Amino acid sequence: MSTSFSDDWQAGKKVLECNKYMLDNHLYCDVKFQVGKAGRLISAHKYVLASRSSVFAAMFYGGLPETSDVINVSDIEPEVFDILLRYIYLFSYFSNLY
């Protein structure tokens, strides 16, 4: 999918709305996952993932960070991985409020 966006995609938006826009439009993504048996490529942002998950933080910024351009995650289906990303990007913040 090509990256297309309006110059004012951030205007009047909250952080979570911008996160969603960036994820949906593959804007500034810096990591790719090859997901499921079919190996569907899904793009994401290391910083967002690391900020919400100690596993991703260790994977990207730990003592032995992942150096591959594409990270293989074959034991989860793409639809489920997409739900996980959306939770991390959009909802995990709210779980810390209660």
Secondary structure, DSSP 8 states (H G I E B T S, - for coil): ------TTTTTT--HHHHHHHHHHTTTT--EEEEETTTTEEEEE-HHHHHHH-HHHHHHHHSSS----SEEEETTS-HHHHHHHHHIIIIIHHHHT--
